[in-house]
Amino acid sequence: MKLVFITNSLSHHQIALCDALLALLGSDFAFITLYPNAEAKVALGQEHFERAYEHRIYESEAAKASCDALLASAECIIIGTAHYAIIEKYLRKGTLVLRYGERPFKTGKSIRNLANMFVYHNRFRKYNIHLLCASAYAAADYAFLGNYVGRTYKWGYFTRYQHLTKLDLERAKSNAIPQIAWIGRMIDWKHPEVAIQTAIKLKEHQRPFHLTMIGDGYLREQLEQLVASNHLEGEVTFLGNVHASEIAAHLLKTNFVILTSSYEEGWGAVLNEAMANGCVAIASHATGSAPFLIKDGVNGFLYRYEKSAELLDILEVILSNKEEQLRIGWEAYQTIDATWNGSEAAKRLVALIASLLEGKRPTLSDGPCSPALILANNWFRRASRKGDQSR
């Protein structure tokens, strides 16, 4: 099976998957990048990778010709952040194509993105093209104009992780004071202020905790002022940007990770990383990865994005329950170790492609490459906690 993946750059979101595809397919796997890895991303702590399977179409005319030859020989093309014009002739000749994408309507159904949807997706509906959903909300967004209906599969980003035992987690999480982390760019739609507001309430309620804010952005100064005005300097630490290779060490010692993003969070790989390190993740249901990865109350928790008070309620219930923290953290780790990892995703992807090439449908019921069903923004409801009447 000749498989070619074409997208903007080779990132830490894809490297575990691509290394696993190389192990399965050898020289029949190639990865085409359209642009150099942006310096801005490296500055934010992302890694730069060198892999023999990467082919840089932008380097020269000879490189472009080589990449065109790879695409022409492919039995399946995966297209990420790239214009359809690059592969349109292969679609028209019947090559199997898998679109790898987040949700298109992150900010709602504007005239502009509806027009983009019509121009770039509707005209290819009759071809052999399917969607790998790197967001639990992608299937619904694309189905709005009738695209990829019945041809959507759960997918995402697959971060690298270390193998752990229950004892490893028990030792790493034995903090005298519960450690909470928020990780990401400090920008409006990631809502870092919700983490600080939650910390204010925890202190008011005399709950012991320490919150570490990892990342940077234009809201940082405002957040630091909020911490100072509420006398939280002893409870909240700002670390700034931390290199991607060092995040796991922080997370392994962390008890809780909170994800507070709006629907603009296409995936949210912090959730993968938190679960892989046995953290109890508490995520806004709007986070694109959360409905795929979290089973509420089993391997983490969801709260309604519009009801951030539920985040506080969840923390107050579980902060002092060490046994429950370890149980959920272990379930979270197993979710990544057994299912949502690059190696397992690569095996499932190869099997999915083989099935589609034969005109068959996959039979998986959950996890990567299982059918992604239509999920509305307001799908999640949770039972009342601590007398919350906001439902």
MOBELLIN-V698532 format. One record per residue. N is the residue number from 1. RES is the residue in one small letter. SS is DSSP state (hx for helix, st for strand, lp for the rest). OMEGA is omega in whole degrees, -180 to 180 (NA if undefined). Layout:
# MOBELLIN-V698532
N:RES:SS:OMEGA ; N:RES:SS:OMEGA
This chain:
# MOBELLIN-V698532
1:m:lp:178 ; 2:k:lp:-176 ; 3:l:st:178 ; 4:v:st:180 ; 5:f:st:179 ; 6:i:st:180 ; 7:t:st:-172 ; 8:n:lp:-179 ; 9:s:lp:178 ; 10:l:lp:-173 ; 11:s:lp:179 ; 12:h:lp:176 ; 13:h:lp:-172 ; 14:q:lp:-168 ; 15:i:hx:-180 ; 16:a:hx:177 ; 17:l:hx:-176 ; 18:c:hx:176 ; 19:d:hx:178 ; 20:a:hx:177 ; 21:l:hx:176 ; 22:l:hx:180 ; 23:a:hx:-179 ; 24:l:hx:-170 ; 25:l:hx:-179 ; 26:g:hx:-176 ; 27:s:hx:176 ; 28:d:hx:176 ; 29:f:st:177 ; 30:a:st:-179 ; 31:f:st:-178 ; 32:i:st:178 ; 33:t:st:-176 ; 34:l:lp:-175 ; 35:y:lp:172 ; 36:p:lp:176 ; 37:n:lp:-172 ; 38:a:lp:178 ; 39:e:hx:-179 ; 40:a:hx:-180 ; 41:k:hx:177 ; 42:v:hx:179 ; 43:a:hx:179 ; 44:l:lp:177 ; 45:g:lp:178 ; 46:q:lp:-176 ; 47:e:lp:172 ; 48:h:lp:-175 ; 49:f:lp:173 ; 50:e:lp:-180 ; 51:r:lp:-179 ; 52:a:lp:-179 ; 53:y:lp:179 ; 54:e:st:177 ; 55:h:st:-173 ; 56:r:st:-174 ; 57:i:lp:-174 ; 58:y:lp:-170 ; 59:e:lp:-176 ; 60:s:lp:176 ; 61:e:hx:178 ; 62:a:hx:178 ; 63:a:hx:179 ; 64:k:hx:179 ; 65:a:hx:178 ; 66:s:hx:179 ; 67:c:hx:177 ; 68:d:hx:179 ; 69:a:hx:177 ; 70:l:hx:180 ; 71:l:hx:-179 ; 72:a:hx:-178 ; 73:s:hx:-174 ; 74:a:lp:170 ; 75:e:lp:177 ; 76:c:st:176 ; 77:i:st:170 ; 78:i:st:-179 ; 79:i:st:179 ; 80:g:lp:179 ; 81:t:lp:-179 ; 82:a:lp:-179 ; 83:h:lp:180 ; 84:y:hx:-178 ; 85:a:hx:-179 ; 86:i:hx:-175 ; 87:i:lp:-173 ; 88:e:hx:-178 ; 89:k:hx:179 ; 90:y:hx:173 ; 91:l:hx:-175 ; 92:r:hx:179 ; 93:k:lp:172 ; 94:g:lp:178 ; 95:t:lp:175 ; 96:l:st:180 ; 97:v:st:173 ; 98:l:st:175 ; 99:r:st:-178 ; 100:y:st:-174 ; 101:g:st:173 ; 102:e:lp:179 ; 103:r:lp:179 ; 104:p:lp:-175 ; 105:f:lp:-179 ; 106:k:lp:-177 ; 107:t:lp:-180 ; 108:g:lp:-175 ; 109:k:lp:179 ; 110:s:lp:177 ; 111:i:hx:-177 ; 112:r:hx:-176 ; 113:n:hx:171 ; 114:l:hx:178 ; 115:a:hx:178 ; 116:n:hx:179 ; 117:m:hx:-178 ; 118:f:hx:-176 ; 119:v:hx:-170 ; 120:y:hx:-178 ; 121:h:lp:-174 ; 122:n:hx:-174 ; 123:r:hx:-179 ; 124:f:hx:-174 ; 125:r:lp:-176 ; 126:k:lp:-178 ; 127:y:lp:-176 ; 128:n:lp:-176 ; 129:i:st:-176 ; 130:h:st:-175 ; 131:l:st:169 ; 132:l:st:-170 ; 133:c:st:175 ; 134:a:lp:175 ; 135:s:lp:178 ; 136:a:lp:-178 ; 137:y:lp:-176 ; 138:a:hx:-177 ; 139:a:hx:-180 ; 140:a:hx:-179 ; 141:d:hx:-179 ; 142:y:hx:180 ; 143:a:hx:-179 ; 144:f:lp:176 ; 145:l:lp:174 ; 146:g:lp:-178 ; 147:n:lp:174 ; 148:y:lp:-178 ; 149:v:lp:-177 ; 150:g:lp:-178 ; 151:r:lp:-179 ; 152:t:st:-175 ; 153:y:st:177 ; 154:k:st:-179 ; 155:w:lp:180 ; 156:g:lp:173 ; 157:y:lp:-172 ; 158:f:lp:-176 ; 159:t:lp:175 ; 160:r:lp:-179 ; 161:y:lp:179 ; 162:q:lp:179 ; 163:h:lp:-175 ; 164:l:lp:173 ; 165:t:lp:175 ; 166:k:hx:-180 ; 167:l:hx:176 ; 168:d:hx:-178 ; 169:l:hx:-179 ; 170:e:hx:179 ; 171:r:hx:-176 ; 172:a:hx:-175 ; 173:k:lp:-175 ; 174:s:lp:180 ; 175:n:lp:177 ; 176:a:lp:177 ; 177:i:lp:-180 ; 178:p:lp:-179 ; 179:q:st:180 ; 180:i:st:178 ; 181:a:st:167 ; 182:w:st:-174 ; 183:i:st:176 ; 184:g:lp:174 ; 185:r:lp:-178 ; 186:m:lp:-178 ; 187:i:lp:-168 ; 188:d:hx:-174 ; 189:w:hx:172 ; 190:k:hx:173 ; 191:h:lp:176 ; 192:p:hx:180 ; 193:e:hx:178 ; 194:v:hx:177 ; 195:a:hx:-179 ; 196:i:hx:179 ; 197:q:hx:177 ; 198:t:hx:178 ; 199:a:hx:178 ; 200:i:hx:-179 ; 201:k:hx:179 ; 202:l:hx:179 ; 203:k:hx:177 ; 204:e:hx:-179 ; 205:h:lp:176 ; 206:q:lp:175 ; 207:r:lp:177 ; 208:p:lp:180 ; 209:f:lp:166 ; 210:h:st:-179 ; 211:l:st:175 ; 212:t:st:179 ; 213:m:st:-178 ; 214:i:st:-179 ; 215:g:lp:-178 ; 216:d:lp:180 ; 217:g:lp:-172 ; 218:y:lp:178 ; 219:l:lp:-172 ; 220:r:hx:-178 ; 221:e:hx:178 ; 222:q:hx:180 ; 223:l:hx:179 ; 224:e:hx:177 ; 225:q:hx:178 ; 226:l:hx:177 ; 227:v:hx:-178 ; 228:a:hx:-177 ; 229:s:hx:178 ; 230:n:lp:175 ; 231:h:lp:-178 ; 232:l:lp:-176 ; 233:e:lp:179 ; 234:g:lp:-177 ; 235:e:lp:-175 ; 236:v:st:177 ; 237:t:st:174 ; 238:f:st:-179 ; 239:l:st:-173 ; 240:g:st:180 ; 241:n:lp:176 ; 242:v:lp:-178 ; 243:h:lp:-177 ; 244:a:hx:-178 ; 245:s:hx:-178 ; 246:e:hx:-176 ; 247:i:hx:-177 ; 248:a:hx:-180 ; 249:a:hx:177 ; 250:h:hx:-175 ; 251:l:hx:-179 ; 252:l:hx:-180 ; 253:k:lp:-176 ; 254:t:lp:179 ; 255:n:lp:-175 ; 256:f:st:170 ; 257:v:st:179 ; 258:i:st:179 ; 259:l:st:-167 ; 260:t:lp:-171 ; 261:s:lp:173 ; 262:s:lp:179 ; 263:y:lp:176 ; 264:e:lp:178 ; 265:e:lp:-176 ; 266:g:lp:177 ; 267:w:lp:-178 ; 268:g:lp:-175 ; 269:a:lp:174 ; 270:v:hx:179 ; 271:l:hx:175 ; 272:n:hx:-175 ; 273:e:hx:179 ; 274:a:hx:-179 ; 275:m:hx:180 ; 276:a:hx:179 ; 277:n:lp:172 ; 278:g:lp:177 ; 279:c:lp:169 ; 280:v:st:-179 ; 281:a:st:175 ; 282:i:st:-169 ; 283:a:st:167 ; 284:s:st:-179 ; 285:h:lp:179 ; 286:a:lp:179 ; 287:t:lp:-171 ; 288:g:lp:-178 ; 289:s:lp:-169 ; 290:a:hx:180 ; 291:p:hx:178 ; 292:f:hx:-171 ; 293:l:hx:-172 ; 294:i:lp:166 ; 295:k:lp:-169 ; 296:d:st:179 ; 297:g:lp:-179 ; 298:v:lp:-180 ; 299:n:lp:-179 ; 300:g:st:-179 ; 301:f:st:171 ; 302:l:st:169 ; 303:y:st:180 ; 304:r:lp:-179 ; 305:y:lp:-177 ; 306:e:lp:-176 ; 307:k:lp:-175 ; 308:s:lp:175 ; 309:a:hx:178 ; 310:e:hx:176 ; 311:l:hx:178 ; 312:l:hx:-180 ; 313:d:hx:-179 ; 314:i:hx:-180 ; 315:l:hx:-177 ; 316:e:hx:178 ; 317:v:hx:-169 ; 318:i:hx:-176 ; 319:l:lp:-176 ; 320:s:lp:-177 ; 321:n:lp:-175 ; 322:k:hx:-179 ; 323:e:hx:179 ; 324:e:hx:176 ; 325:q:hx:-178 ; 326:l:hx:178 ; 327:r:hx:-178 ; 328:i:hx:178 ; 329:g:hx:178 ; 330:w:hx:176 ; 331:e:hx:178 ; 332:a:hx:178 ; 333:y:hx:-179 ; 334:q:hx:176 ; 335:t:hx:178 ; 336:i:hx:-174 ; 337:d:hx:-177 ; 338:a:hx:-168 ; 339:t:lp:-171 ; 340:w:lp:177 ; 341:n:lp:-175 ; 342:g:hx:-178 ; 343:s:hx:180 ; 344:e:hx:179 ; 345:a:hx:179 ; 346:a:hx:178 ; 347:k:hx:-179 ; 348:r:hx:180 ; 349:l:hx:179 ; 350:v:hx:178 ; 351:a:hx:178 ; 352:l:hx:-180 ; 353:i:hx:178 ; 354:a:hx:179 ; 355:s:hx:-178 ; 356:l:hx:177 ; 357:l:hx:178 ; 358:e:lp:-180 ; 359:g:lp:-179 ; 360:k:lp:176 ; 361:r:lp:180 ; 362:p:lp:-177 ; 363:t:lp:-180 ; 364:l:lp:-179 ; 365:s:lp:-178 ; 366:d:lp:177 ; 367:g:lp:-178 ; 368:p:lp:178 ; 369:c:lp:169 ; 370:s:lp:-178 ; 371:p:st:174 ; 372:a:lp:-177 ; 373:l:lp:180 ; 374:i:lp:-176 ; 375:l:lp:179 ; 376:a:lp:-180 ; 377:n:lp:-173 ; 378:n:lp:-173 ; 379:w:lp:-168 ; 380:f:lp:171 ; 381:r:lp:177 ; 382:r:lp:178 ; 383:a:lp:179 ; 384:s:lp:177 ; 385:r:lp:175 ; 386:k:lp:176 ; 387:g:lp:179 ; 388:d:lp:-179 ; 389:q:lp:-173 ; 390:s:lp:-175 ; 391:r:lp:NA
